[in-house]
Amino acid sequence: MAEKKIIIVDKTMSFEGLFDLKDLFKTIMKWFGEHNYDMWENKNYEEVYEDGKKITCELLPYKKVTDYHKLEIRVFIVCENLKEVEIELKGVKKKLLKGDVNITFDANLMTDYENRWEGRATYFFFRTLIDKFIYKQQTDQYEREVVKDCNELEEEIKAYLNMFRYQK
């Protein structure tokens, strides 16, 4: 079984105001594409209430950096109290959503994700020795990389959402 090392747990950010949901997702997908992550969307659903909509989405992008190490960043997005608002920007009418956005990030480092070292007890023993003494530097490097990627993604999303902060 692959070993999952949890690096970042429940790092959250919140936003309240106007935003374009399609462009937000395009921004997130573009960032992952530029950083060579493969995308996997685990959940995506919408609930409609009398006072607004709620959209929940869970993205599980991953990047296989070696045959032994894999980086994962979990992005859990919850948009609540969404109401469609039509505004005029530079003479052009545009439909935006007004509501609350909560985004949670988790970052993990997977080792032996293809389960190559799990067949026998001796393989598992050698894997443990190799992890401790040979792959230690690589593992530390990939831990720093996944933390850096998670922080960059958070900053990219904050920058995008703040574009709408002062537009009315």
N, C-alpha and C positions, 0 to 999 in steps of 0.2 A: 504494500500500500504506500502511496506517495506520502511524503512528509510535508505538512503544510505549516510553515512558520508565519505566524501572524505578526506583522510589522506595525501597522496602523489600525486602530479600532475606533469606529464611530467618530471620525472627525467630521464635524457638521458645519454647515453654513446656511444662513437664512437670508431671504430677500422678500420684501413686500413692495408691491407697486406694479407698474406696467411692464410687460415683456412680450416678446413674440416667441411662442413655444417652439414653432418649427425652426426658427433661426437658432434658438438655444440648442436644440438637438443637432442641428447642422454643425454648430460650433464644436460641440462635444465630439461628434463623429469625425470631424475634420482633424481635431487635435489627435485623436487616437490613430487615425490614418497616417498622419505625418510622423508619428512616433512608432510606427510599425507594430501596432497592436491589432490583433484579430478580434472582431467584435462578436459577442454572444449576448443576445437580449433574453433575459430569463423571464421577466414579467413586463407586461404593458397593458394596463387596463384603465378604463374611465368609468366613473360613477357620476350619475346626474341626480342632483337634489333640487329641491325647490329654491334654495338660496344660492345655488351655484354648482359648479362641477368640481370633481376631485379626480386628478390623474396621478397614477402611480406607475413608476417604471424602474426596473432594476436591470442595469447593464453589468455584464461580467467580462470585460475585455481582458485578454491575456497576451503575453508575448513570450515566445519560446526563445530564450537567449542562447541556450546550449541544449544538447540532448539530455541534460541532467537537470537544468534549472529553468523554471518558468515563473514569470512575474504575472501577478493578477492584481487588478484594481477593481473593486466593486463600487459602483456608483448607484445609489438608491435615491431616486427623485420622487418627492411627493409635492404636488401642486394642489392647494386647497382654496376654497372660496373663490373659484375662478368665475369671472364674469367678462363677457365680451364687451369691449369698449371701442368705439370708433373715434379716432382722433385725426387731426389734420396736421401733417408734417410737411412744411415747405410747399403748401398748396395742394398736396396729395392726401386724399383720405386713406387711412390705413386702419385695419382692424387689429387690435392688440388684446391681450388678456390682462386683466387686473386681478391680483390675488397674492397669495403667499406661496413661496417656493422654499422647500427645505431639502437640502442635498446632504447625504451622508456618504463618506468615503471610507473604505476599508482597503488595506493593501496587504498582500500576502506573497510569500516566496515559496514556491513548490520545488521540492527536490525529488528526484527519481519519479517524475510524473508518469513515466511509461511502465513502472513497476518491473524493471529489469533485475533489480537486486533483491527480490522478495521470494524467489523460488525455494531456497534452502536456508537453513539456519546459518550455515557457514557464509553464504553470500551476504546475509544480513549483518553478520559480524564484521566482515570485510568492508561493507558499506559504511558501517559506523566508524571504523578506523579511518577510512578514506575521507569521510565528512569532517572528522575532527582534525586531521593532520594535513591532508593534501588539498582538499577543496575549501579550507577555512577562509583563505584570502578571497577567492572567487565569490564565496557565499556572502562575505561581508561587503564586497563591491556591489553585488546585485541587490543587497538590502538597501544600501545607500541609493542605488539607482531607482528602485521602486518608490522610496520616500521622496526623492527629487521629482519623479514623474507625477506623483500624487499631488505634491505641492504646486507644481507648474499647472496641472489641470485645474486645481482650485483657483489659482490666480487668473487663469484664462476665463473661467466661468464668472468670477467676480468682475473682471474687466468688461465682459459682455453685458452682464446685468446692470452694471453701473452706467452703461451707455443710455439706458432708459430712465435713469434716476431723475434727470432734470428736464426731460422732454414732456411737454404737456400741450 
